[in-house]
């Protein structure tokens, strides 16, 4: 999804609505100029329940977006994105995108403006472009050599950021 301008960026954003409910700490929370919300999570262990976690994160983001008497139209389009170093569904895809659809007529979408995307560094099918494949390779091997041998602008920027974080 092309983002023209990031208007809010938070790392490790905590959403804790009620004392008795489970809080979430979102790895990266981004809101763009159209008020679309993106939550990006890095997942290196496959022993977690990602489908239900993505549902919970989506719900917490929604609760954070509107207040008690707000109209539901205030709920912005949102994406919950997991970048995994394993195949969460064991189907060989690099990318799994989920939106709510009617089971009786899959051409009918709920249009609730929510999308959950699971990216997978271990995919084997030809289902994503070279830039994303270069990113996946870098996620698997975040080295100077890997960054030097790519033409991918994203990987080069990411490697610069990784070096700054490591040095601080």
SVG drawing of the C-alpha trace seen along z (x, -y; Angstrom):
<svg xmlns="http://www.w3.org/2000/svg" viewBox="-24 -14 54 41">
<polyline fill="none" stroke="black" stroke-width="0.4" points="0.0,0.0 1.6,-3.3 1.9,-5.7 2.2,-9.4 3.0,-10.7 3.4,-9.2 1.7,-11.4 2.2,-9.2 4.8,-6.6 5.2,-4.8 7.4,-2.0 6.3,0.3 2.9,-1.4 1.0,-0.1 -2.8,0.1 -4.3,0.9 -8.0,0.2 -9.2,1.8 -7.3,2.9 -8.7,6.4 -8.1,6.9 -4.9,7.9 -2.8,5.0 -1.0,5.2 2.4,3.7 2.4,3.1 5.9,3.3 5.3,0.6 2.1,-1.6 1.8,-3.9 -1.0,-6.3 -0.8,-7.9 -2.3,-11.1 -5.6,-9.3 -5.8,-8.1 -5.1,-4.5 -3.5,-2.6 -0.8,0.0 0.4,2.3 3.6,4.2 4.7,7.1 7.9,9.2 7.3,12.8 10.2,15.3 8.6,18.1 5.9,20.3 4.4,21.5 2.0,18.5 -1.6,18.3 -1.2,15.7 -4.8,15.7 -6.3,15.0 -3.5,12.6 -4.2,10.6 -7.9,10.6 -7.1,9.3 -4.7,6.6 -7.3,5.5 -9.9,5.1 -7.6,3.2 -6.6,0.9 -10.3,0.3 -11.0,-0.5 -8.1,-2.9 -9.6,-4.7 -13.0,-5.6 -14.5,-6.9 -17.7,-6.0 -20.2,-8.1 -18.3,-8.2 -19.9,-7.1 -18.6,-3.7 -17.6,-5.5 -14.7,-7.0 -13.1,-3.5 -10.3,-4.0 -9.0,-1.5 -6.4,0.7 -3.9,3.3 -2.4,5.8 0.8,7.1 2.9,10.0 6.4,10.5 7.2,14.1 10.5,16.1 8.3,19.2 5.3,20.2 2.3,19.7 -0.1,21.7 2.3,24.2 1.1,23.5 4.4,22.2 3.2,18.7 5.2,15.6 2.1,13.5 -1.3,14.4 -3.9,11.6 -7.2,11.9 -10.3,9.8 -13.8,10.6 -15.9,12.3 -19.3,14.0 -18.9,17.8 -22.0,18.2 -20.9,15.7 -17.2,14.9 -17.7,12.0 -19.4,10.2 -17.0,8.5 -18.0,7.1 -16.1,3.9 -15.2,3.3 -11.9,1.8 -9.8,4.4 -7.0,6.4 -4.6,8.9 -1.5,9.8 1.0,12.5 4.3,12.2 6.6,15.2 10.4,15.3 10.2,19.1 7.7,19.0 8.4,21.0 5.8,19.8 6.3,17.0 3.7,14.7 5.6,11.5 8.0,9.0 11.8,8.8 11.8,6.0 9.8,8.0 12.0,11.1 15.1,8.9 13.6,7.7 12.8,11.3 16.4,12.3 17.6,9.4 15.3,10.4 16.8,13.9 20.4,12.5 20.7,8.9 24.3,8.5 26.4,5.8 27.2,8.2 23.5,8.8 22.8,5.1 25.7,4.4 24.6,7.0 21.1,5.6 19.7,2.8 16.6,2.7 16.3,-0.8 14.2,0.5 16.9,3.0 19.6,0.3 17.5,-2.1 16.7,0.7 20.3,1.7 21.3,-1.9 18.6,-2.0 19.7,1.4 23.3,0.1 22.2,-3.1 20.2,-1.0 23.1,1.4 25.5,-1.5 23.3,-3.2"/>
</svg>
